[in-house]
Amino acid sequence: MDDAETNRLVRWLADVERIKQLKHTYCALCDDHYNADGLAALFTEDAVWDGGPMGVYRGRAAIRTFFEGSSKRVPFALHMVTNPIIEVDADRATGSWYLWQPMVYALPEGEQAYWMSVRYDDRYRRELQGWRFEQVRITLKVLSPYDQGFAKARIADVYGTLKPQR
């Protein structure tokens, strides 16, 4: 391996690690009562957060507003992301991850424990401040009441009572 190839590999490894840190910071801020200011700072100004049934939010300000109210709907969450596949192309990148999350929903009938699993499909862009989310897209795989489990209730309909604000 020549010096140029070594330098490309080192840059690629550094970019992948920075993107992993971005995602882990996102998860930590979500678990910190959905720290809206911290989360918004991780996104490009023109970013899109597409939560599927949780709503689509366009632009950093809309994303911040969504997260600002999230801890009222979800007073407890523990985001655990796994299986990253990250592709870097200069100042752009894509990534897919799986999320496994124990959580509590604040429903009209009271707080209830749930299991949640999603697939994240992300796009990233390198800016002057470093890597930022350009898009986060969530595909819901499991949203099951803890006491029933996902064998009995794969995806519970909680979104009818938790309509996102746009």
mmCIF file of the C-alpha atoms, coordinates in Angstrom:
data_MODEL
# 
_entry.id   MODEL 
# 
loop_
_atom_site.group_PDB 
_atom_site.id 
_atom_site.type_symbol 
_atom_site.label_atom_id 
_atom_site.label_alt_id 
_atom_site.label_comp_id 
_atom_site.label_asym_id 
_atom_site.label_entity_id 
_atom_site.label_seq_id 
_atom_site.pdbx_PDB_ins_code 
_atom_site.Cartn_x 
_atom_site.Cartn_y 
_atom_site.Cartn_z 
_atom_site.occupancy 
_atom_site.B_iso_or_equiv 
_atom_site.pdbx_formal_charge 
_atom_site.auth_seq_id 
_atom_site.auth_comp_id 
_atom_site.auth_asym_id 
_atom_site.auth_atom_id 
_atom_site.pdbx_PDB_model_num 
ATOM 1   C CA . MET A 1 1   ? 0.000   0.000   0.000  1.00 0.00 ? 1   MET A CA 1 
ATOM 2   C CA . ASP A 1 2   ? 1.487   3.356   -1.021 1.00 0.00 ? 2   ASP A CA 1 
ATOM 3   C CA . ASP A 1 3   ? 1.286   6.599   0.991  1.00 0.00 ? 3   ASP A CA 1 
ATOM 4   C CA . ALA A 1 4   ? -1.630  7.988   -1.036 1.00 0.00 ? 4   ALA A CA 1 
ATOM 5   C CA . GLU A 1 5   ? -3.687  4.836   -0.447 1.00 0.00 ? 5   GLU A CA 1 
ATOM 6   C CA . THR A 1 6   ? -2.775  4.848   3.250  1.00 0.00 ? 6   THR A CA 1 
ATOM 7   C CA . ASN A 1 7   ? -3.864  8.509   3.517  1.00 0.00 ? 7   ASN A CA 1 
ATOM 8   C CA . ARG A 1 8   ? -7.203  7.749   1.783  1.00 0.00 ? 8   ARG A CA 1 
ATOM 9   C CA . LEU A 1 9   ? -7.804  4.822   4.125  1.00 0.00 ? 9   LEU A CA 1 
ATOM 10  C CA . VAL A 1 10  ? -6.978  6.870   7.228  1.00 0.00 ? 10  VAL A CA 1 
ATOM 11  C CA . ARG A 1 11  ? -9.308  9.667   6.093  1.00 0.00 ? 11  ARG A CA 1 
ATOM 12  C CA . TRP A 1 12  ? -12.091 7.148   5.378  1.00 0.00 ? 12  TRP A CA 1 
ATOM 13  C CA . LEU A 1 13  ? -11.653 5.532   8.802  1.00 0.00 ? 13  LEU A CA 1 
ATOM 14  C CA . ALA A 1 14  ? -11.669 8.950   10.497 1.00 0.00 ? 14  ALA A CA 1 
ATOM 15  C CA . ASP A 1 15  ? -14.834 9.962   8.617  1.00 0.00 ? 15  ASP A CA 1 
ATOM 16  C CA . VAL A 1 16  ? -16.613 6.722   9.535  1.00 0.00 ? 16  VAL A CA 1 
ATOM 17  C CA . GLU A 1 17  ? -15.666 7.164   13.199 1.00 0.00 ? 17  GLU A CA 1 
ATOM 18  C CA . ARG A 1 18  ? -16.836 10.793  13.210 1.00 0.00 ? 18  ARG A CA 1 
ATOM 19  C CA . ILE A 1 19  ? -20.165 9.735   11.697 1.00 0.00 ? 19  ILE A CA 1 
ATOM 20  C CA . LYS A 1 20  ? -20.500 7.004   14.339 1.00 0.00 ? 20  LYS A CA 1 
ATOM 21  C CA . GLN A 1 21  ? -19.822 9.625   17.022 1.00 0.00 ? 21  GLN A CA 1 
ATOM 22  C CA . LEU A 1 22  ? -22.471 11.879  15.470 1.00 0.00 ? 22  LEU A CA 1 
ATOM 23  C CA . LYS A 1 23  ? -25.038 9.066   15.695 1.00 0.00 ? 23  LYS A CA 1 
ATOM 24  C CA . HIS A 1 24  ? -24.022 8.147   19.238 1.00 0.00 ? 24  HIS A CA 1 
ATOM 25  C CA . THR A 1 25  ? -24.274 11.809  20.277 1.00 0.00 ? 25  THR A CA 1 
ATOM 26  C CA . TYR A 1 26  ? -27.758 11.932  18.728 1.00 0.00 ? 26  TYR A CA 1 
ATOM 27  C CA . CYS A 1 27  ? -28.772 8.898   20.806 1.00 0.00 ? 27  CYS A CA 1 
ATOM 28  C CA . ALA A 1 28  ? -27.268 10.309  24.005 1.00 0.00 ? 28  ALA A CA 1 
ATOM 29  C CA . LEU A 1 29  ? -29.105 13.622  23.523 1.00 0.00 ? 29  LEU A CA 1 
ATOM 30  C CA . CYS A 1 30  ? -32.378 11.779  22.869 1.00 0.00 ? 30  CYS A CA 1 
ATOM 31  C CA . ASP A 1 31  ? -31.836 9.861   26.106 1.00 0.00 ? 31  ASP A CA 1 
ATOM 32  C CA . ASP A 1 32  ? -31.149 13.190  27.868 1.00 0.00 ? 32  ASP A CA 1 
ATOM 33  C CA . HIS A 1 33  ? -34.850 14.130  27.731 1.00 0.00 ? 33  HIS A CA 1 
ATOM 34  C CA . TYR A 1 34  ? -34.600 14.917  24.011 1.00 0.00 ? 34  TYR A CA 1 
ATOM 35  C CA . ASN A 1 35  ? -32.234 17.862  24.411 1.00 0.00 ? 35  ASN A CA 1 
ATOM 36  C CA . ALA A 1 36  ? -33.686 19.974  21.598 1.00 0.00 ? 36  ALA A CA 1 
ATOM 37  C CA . ASP A 1 37  ? -30.858 22.510  21.312 1.00 0.00 ? 37  ASP A CA 1 
ATOM 38  C CA . GLY A 1 38  ? -28.180 19.824  21.288 1.00 0.00 ? 38  GLY A CA 1 
ATOM 39  C CA . LEU A 1 39  ? -30.083 17.706  18.786 1.00 0.00 ? 39  LEU A CA 1 
ATOM 40  C CA . ALA A 1 40  ? -30.814 20.608  16.429 1.00 0.00 ? 40  ALA A CA 1 
ATOM 41  C CA . ALA A 1 41  ? -27.101 21.449  16.311 1.00 0.00 ? 41  ALA A CA 1 
ATOM 42  C CA . LEU A 1 42  ? -26.398 17.998  14.834 1.00 0.00 ? 42  LEU A CA 1 
ATOM 43  C CA . PHE A 1 43  ? -28.449 18.748  11.699 1.00 0.00 ? 43  PHE A CA 1 
ATOM 44  C CA . THR A 1 44  ? -27.726 20.821  8.615  1.00 0.00 ? 44  THR A CA 1 
ATOM 45  C CA . GLU A 1 45  ? -29.870 23.928  8.235  1.00 0.00 ? 45  GLU A CA 1 
ATOM 46  C CA . ASP A 1 46  ? -31.906 22.268  5.452  1.00 0.00 ? 46  ASP A CA 1 
ATOM 47  C CA . ALA A 1 47  ? -32.122 18.810  7.060  1.00 0.00 ? 47  ALA A CA 1 
ATOM 48  C CA . VAL A 1 48  ? -35.151 16.521  7.057  1.00 0.00 ? 48  VAL A CA 1 
ATOM 49  C CA . TRP A 1 49  ? -36.148 14.291  9.987  1.00 0.00 ? 49  TRP A CA 1 
ATOM 50  C CA . ASP A 1 50  ? -38.647 11.728  8.669  1.00 0.00 ? 50  ASP A CA 1 
ATOM 51  C CA . GLY A 1 51  ? -40.142 9.720   11.519 1.00 0.00 ? 51  GLY A CA 1 
ATOM 52  C CA . GLY A 1 52  ? -42.757 7.954   9.384  1.00 0.00 ? 52  GLY A CA 1 
ATOM 53  C CA . PRO A 1 53  ? -45.890 7.843   11.558 1.00 0.00 ? 53  PRO A CA 1 
ATOM 54  C CA . MET A 1 54  ? -44.226 10.323  13.945 1.00 0.00 ? 54  MET A CA 1 
ATOM 55  C CA . GLY A 1 55  ? -44.165 13.012  11.260 1.00 0.00 ? 55  GLY A CA 1 
ATOM 56  C CA . VAL A 1 56  ? -41.768 14.698  8.854  1.00 0.00 ? 56  VAL A CA 1 
ATOM 57  C CA . TYR A 1 57  ? -39.924 17.849  9.918  1.00 0.00 ? 57  TYR A CA 1 
ATOM 58  C CA . ARG A 1 58  ? -38.044 20.020  7.447  1.00 0.00 ? 58  ARG A CA 1 
ATOM 59  C CA . GLY A 1 59  ? -35.287 22.377  8.505  1.00 0.00 ? 59  GLY A CA 1 
ATOM 60  C CA . ARG A 1 60  ? -33.275 22.680  11.702 1.00 0.00 ? 60  ARG A CA 1 
ATOM 61  C CA . ALA A 1 61  ? -35.873 24.920  13.406 1.00 0.00 ? 61  ALA A CA 1 
ATOM 62  C CA . ALA A 1 62  ? -38.740 22.457  12.779 1.00 0.00 ? 62  ALA A CA 1 
ATOM 63  C CA . ILE A 1 63  ? -36.587 19.557  13.964 1.00 0.00 ? 63  ILE A CA 1 
ATOM 64  C CA . ARG A 1 64  ? -35.719 21.475  17.126 1.00 0.00 ? 64  ARG A CA 1 
ATOM 65  C CA . THR A 1 65  ? -39.411 22.214  17.792 1.00 0.00 ? 65  THR A CA 1 
ATOM 66  C CA . PHE A 1 66  ? -40.314 18.530  17.367 1.00 0.00 ? 66  PHE A CA 1 
ATOM 67  C CA . PHE A 1 67  ? -37.660 17.401  19.838 1.00 0.00 ? 67  PHE A CA 1 
ATOM 68  C CA . GLU A 1 68  ? -38.585 20.166  22.273 1.00 0.00 ? 68  GLU A CA 1 
ATOM 69  C CA . GLY A 1 69  ? -41.921 18.435  22.959 1.00 0.00 ? 69  GLY A CA 1 
ATOM 70  C CA . SER A 1 70  ? -40.699 14.846  22.719 1.00 0.00 ? 70  SER A CA 1 
ATOM 71  C CA . SER A 1 71  ? -39.930 14.283  26.399 1.00 0.00 ? 71  SER A CA 1 
ATOM 72  C CA . LYS A 1 72  ? -43.578 14.972  27.224 1.00 0.00 ? 72  LYS A CA 1 
ATOM 73  C CA . ARG A 1 73  ? -44.657 12.172  24.871 1.00 0.00 ? 73  ARG A CA 1 
ATOM 74  C CA . VAL A 1 74  ? -41.724 9.885   25.717 1.00 0.00 ? 74  VAL A CA 1 
ATOM 75  C CA . PRO A 1 75  ? -40.524 10.557  29.276 1.00 0.00 ? 75  PRO A CA 1 
ATOM 76  C CA . PHE A 1 76  ? -38.038 7.664   29.143 1.00 0.00 ? 76  PHE A CA 1 
ATOM 77  C CA . ALA A 1 77  ? -36.069 6.202   26.252 1.00 0.00 ? 77  ALA A CA 1 
ATOM 78  C CA . LEU A 1 78  ? -32.824 4.311   25.940 1.00 0.00 ? 78  LEU A CA 1 
ATOM 79  C CA . HIS A 1 79  ? -31.522 4.420   22.349 1.00 0.00 ? 79  HIS A CA 1 
ATOM 80  C CA . MET A 1 80  ? -29.188 1.549   21.447 1.00 0.00 ? 80  MET A CA 1 
ATOM 81  C CA . VAL A 1 81  ? -28.010 1.598   17.827 1.00 0.00 ? 81  VAL A CA 1 
ATOM 82  C CA . THR A 1 82  ? -26.259 -1.303  16.137 1.00 0.00 ? 82  THR A CA 1 
ATOM 83  C CA . ASN A 1 83  ? -25.109 -2.729  12.818 1.00 0.00 ? 83  ASN A CA 1 
ATOM 84  C CA . PRO A 1 84  ? -23.959 0.477   11.097 1.00 0.00 ? 84  PRO A CA 1 
ATOM 85  C CA . ILE A 1 85  ? -23.259 0.361   7.385  1.00 0.00 ? 85  ILE A CA 1 
ATOM 86  C CA . ILE A 1 86  ? -21.622 3.660   6.422  1.00 0.00 ? 86  ILE A CA 1 
ATOM 87  C CA . GLU A 1 87  ? -20.578 4.689   2.917  1.00 0.00 ? 87  GLU A CA 1 
ATOM 88  C CA . VAL A 1 88  ? -18.472 7.837   2.507  1.00 0.00 ? 88  VAL A CA 1 
ATOM 89  C CA . ASP A 1 89  ? -18.152 9.743   -0.767 1.00 0.00 ? 89  ASP A CA 1 
ATOM 90  C CA . ALA A 1 90  ? -16.039 12.875  -0.261 1.00 0.00 ? 90  ALA A CA 1 
ATOM 91  C CA . ASP A 1 91  ? -18.179 15.331  1.767  1.00 0.00 ? 91  ASP A CA 1 
ATOM 92  C CA . ARG A 1 92  ? -21.352 13.212  1.678  1.00 0.00 ? 92  ARG A CA 1 
ATOM 93  C CA . ALA A 1 93  ? -22.154 9.899   3.281  1.00 0.00 ? 93  ALA A CA 1 
ATOM 94  C CA . THR A 1 94  ? -24.996 7.493   3.916  1.00 0.00 ? 94  THR A CA 1 
ATOM 95  C CA . GLY A 1 95  ? -25.592 5.204   6.834  1.00 0.00 ? 95  GLY A CA 1 
ATOM 96  C CA . SER A 1 96  ? -28.056 2.605   7.984  1.00 0.00 ? 96  SER A CA 1 
ATOM 97  C CA . TRP A 1 97  ? -28.486 1.452   11.567 1.00 0.00 ? 97  TRP A CA 1 
ATOM 98  C CA . TYR A 1 98  ? -30.868 -0.562  13.689 1.00 0.00 ? 98  TYR A CA 1 
ATOM 99  C CA . LEU A 1 99  ? -32.308 0.860   16.890 1.00 0.00 ? 99  LEU A CA 1 
ATOM 100 C CA . TRP A 1 100 ? -33.439 -1.247  19.841 1.00 0.00 ? 100 TRP A CA 1 
ATOM 101 C CA . GLN A 1 101 ? -35.146 0.890   22.457 1.00 0.00 ? 101 GLN A CA 1 
ATOM 102 C CA . PRO A 1 102 ? -36.970 0.289   25.714 1.00 0.00 ? 102 PRO A CA 1 
ATOM 103 C CA . MET A 1 103 ? -39.178 3.299   26.270 1.00 0.00 ? 103 MET A CA 1 
ATOM 104 C CA . VAL A 1 104 ? -42.166 4.752   28.094 1.00 0.00 ? 104 VAL A CA 1 
ATOM 105 C CA . TYR A 1 105 ? -45.036 6.452   26.283 1.00 0.00 ? 105 TYR A CA 1 
ATOM 106 C CA . ALA A 1 106 ? -47.171 9.016   28.085 1.00 0.00 ? 106 ALA A CA 1 
ATOM 107 C CA . LEU A 1 107 ? -50.623 7.965   26.877 1.00 0.00 ? 107 LEU A CA 1 
ATOM 108 C CA . PRO A 1 108 ? -53.995 9.400   27.964 1.00 0.00 ? 108 PRO A CA 1 
ATOM 109 C CA . GLU A 1 109 ? -54.548 6.326   30.149 1.00 0.00 ? 109 GLU A CA 1 
ATOM 110 C CA . GLY A 1 110 ? -51.131 6.751   31.789 1.00 0.00 ? 110 GLY A CA 1 
ATOM 111 C CA . GLU A 1 111 ? -47.497 5.882   31.185 1.00 0.00 ? 111 GLU A CA 1 
ATOM 112 C CA . GLN A 1 112 ? -46.886 2.548   29.482 1.00 0.00 ? 112 GLN A CA 1 
ATOM 113 C CA . ALA A 1 113 ? -43.656 0.673   28.739 1.00 0.00 ? 113 ALA A CA 1 
ATOM 114 C CA . TYR A 1 114 ? -42.901 -0.300  25.138 1.00 0.00 ? 114 TYR A CA 1 
ATOM 115 C CA . TRP A 1 115 ? -40.247 -1.983  23.062 1.00 0.00 ? 115 TRP A CA 1 
ATOM 116 C CA . MET A 1 116 ? -39.325 -0.148  19.884 1.00 0.00 ? 116 MET A CA 1 
ATOM 117 C CA . SER A 1 117 ? -37.119 -1.153  16.989 1.00 0.00 ? 117 SER A CA 1 
ATOM 118 C CA . VAL A 1 118 ? -36.506 0.904   13.864 1.00 0.00 ? 118 VAL A CA 1 
ATOM 119 C CA . ARG A 1 119 ? -34.199 1.034   10.919 1.00 0.00 ? 119 ARG A CA 1 
ATOM 120 C CA . TYR A 1 120 ? -32.468 4.375   10.482 1.00 0.00 ? 120 TYR A CA 1 
ATOM 121 C CA . ASP A 1 121 ? -31.456 5.420   6.980  1.00 0.00 ? 121 ASP A CA 1 
ATOM 122 C CA . ASP A 1 122 ? -29.348 8.552   7.267  1.00 0.00 ? 122 ASP A CA 1 
ATOM 123 C CA . ARG A 1 123 ? -27.632 10.962  4.916  1.00 0.00 ? 123 ARG A CA 1 
ATOM 124 C CA . TYR A 1 124 ? -24.731 13.032  6.198  1.00 0.00 ? 124 TYR A CA 1 
ATOM 125 C CA . ARG A 1 125 ? -22.927 16.097  4.915  1.00 0.00 ? 125 ARG A CA 1 
ATOM 126 C CA . ARG A 1 126 ? -19.558 17.459  5.968  1.00 0.00 ? 126 ARG A CA 1 
ATOM 127 C CA . GLU A 1 127 ? -19.803 21.140  6.893  1.00 0.00 ? 127 GLU A CA 1 
ATOM 128 C CA . LEU A 1 128 ? -17.260 23.516  8.402  1.00 0.00 ? 128 LEU A CA 1 
ATOM 129 C CA . GLN A 1 129 ? -18.267 22.305  11.883 1.00 0.00 ? 129 GLN A CA 1 
ATOM 130 C CA . GLY A 1 130 ? -17.875 18.650  10.858 1.00 0.00 ? 130 GLY A CA 1 
ATOM 131 C CA . TRP A 1 131 ? -20.322 15.934  9.871  1.00 0.00 ? 131 TRP A CA 1 
ATOM 132 C CA . ARG A 1 132 ? -24.034 16.737  10.275 1.00 0.00 ? 132 ARG A CA 1 
ATOM 133 C CA . PHE A 1 133 ? -27.263 14.921  9.529  1.00 0.00 ? 133 PHE A CA 1 
ATOM 134 C CA . GLU A 1 134 ? -28.764 15.933  6.219  1.00 0.00 ? 134 GLU A CA 1 
ATOM 135 C CA . GLN A 1 135 ? -31.600 13.435  6.578  1.00 0.00 ? 135 GLN A CA 1 
ATOM 136 C CA . VAL A 1 136 ? -32.738 10.931  9.176  1.00 0.00 ? 136 VAL A CA 1 
ATOM 137 C CA . ARG A 1 137 ? -35.411 8.516   7.960  1.00 0.00 ? 137 ARG A CA 1 
ATOM 138 C CA . ILE A 1 138 ? -37.011 6.039   10.339 1.00 0.00 ? 138 ILE A CA 1 
ATOM 139 C CA . THR A 1 139 ? -38.741 2.818   9.319  1.00 0.00 ? 139 THR A CA 1 
ATOM 140 C CA . LEU A 1 140 ? -40.705 1.379   12.222 1.00 0.00 ? 140 LEU A CA 1 
ATOM 141 C CA . LYS A 1 141 ? -40.142 -2.367  12.702 1.00 0.00 ? 141 LYS A CA 1 
ATOM 142 C CA . VAL A 1 142 ? -41.461 -2.988  16.246 1.00 0.00 ? 142 VAL A CA 1 
ATOM 143 C CA . LEU A 1 143 ? -43.547 -0.913  18.652 1.00 0.00 ? 143 LEU A CA 1 
ATOM 144 C CA . SER A 1 144 ? -44.885 -3.372  21.189 1.00 0.00 ? 144 SER A CA 1 
ATOM 145 C CA . PRO A 1 145 ? -46.328 -2.976  24.651 1.00 0.00 ? 145 PRO A CA 1 
ATOM 146 C CA . TYR A 1 146 ? -43.765 -4.363  27.086 1.00 0.00 ? 146 TYR A CA 1 
ATOM 147 C CA . ASP A 1 147 ? -46.299 -6.637  28.781 1.00 0.00 ? 147 ASP A CA 1 
ATOM 148 C CA . GLN A 1 148 ? -47.438 -8.180  25.457 1.00 0.00 ? 148 GLN A CA 1 
ATOM 149 C CA . GLY A 1 149 ? -44.180 -8.373  23.555 1.00 0.00 ? 149 GLY A CA 1 
ATOM 150 C CA . PHE A 1 150 ? -43.699 -8.239  19.828 1.00 0.00 ? 150 PHE A CA 1 
ATOM 151 C CA . ALA A 1 151 ? -44.980 -11.780 19.231 1.00 0.00 ? 151 ALA A CA 1 
ATOM 152 C CA . LYS A 1 152 ? -48.494 -10.662 20.217 1.00 0.00 ? 152 LYS A CA 1 
ATOM 153 C CA . ALA A 1 153 ? -48.443 -7.003  19.165 1.00 0.00 ? 153 ALA A CA 1 
ATOM 154 C CA . ARG A 1 154 ? -45.801 -6.202  16.545 1.00 0.00 ? 154 ARG A CA 1 
ATOM 155 C CA . ILE A 1 155 ? -46.746 -2.555  15.989 1.00 0.00 ? 155 ILE A CA 1 
ATOM 156 C CA . ALA A 1 156 ? -49.170 -0.916  18.405 1.00 0.00 ? 156 ALA A CA 1 
ATOM 157 C CA . ASP A 1 157 ? -51.224 2.066   17.259 1.00 0.00 ? 157 ASP A CA 1 
ATOM 158 C CA . VAL A 1 158 ? -50.069 4.772   19.636 1.00 0.00 ? 158 VAL A CA 1 
ATOM 159 C CA . TYR A 1 159 ? -49.734 7.450   16.982 1.00 0.00 ? 159 TYR A CA 1 
ATOM 160 C CA . GLY A 1 160 ? -53.461 8.084   16.853 1.00 0.00 ? 160 GLY A CA 1 
ATOM 161 C CA . THR A 1 161 ? -53.213 9.490   20.378 1.00 0.00 ? 161 THR A CA 1 
ATOM 162 C CA . LEU A 1 162 ? -49.790 11.085  19.928 1.00 0.00 ? 162 LEU A CA 1 
ATOM 163 C CA . LYS A 1 163 ? -50.234 13.190  16.810 1.00 0.00 ? 163 LYS A CA 1 
ATOM 164 C CA . PRO A 1 164 ? -47.031 15.038  15.998 1.00 0.00 ? 164 PRO A CA 1 
ATOM 165 C CA . GLN A 1 165 ? -47.091 18.804  15.730 1.00 0.00 ? 165 GLN A CA 1 
ATOM 166 C CA . ARG A 1 166 ? -45.654 20.172  12.504 1.00 0.00 ? 166 ARG A CA 1 
# 
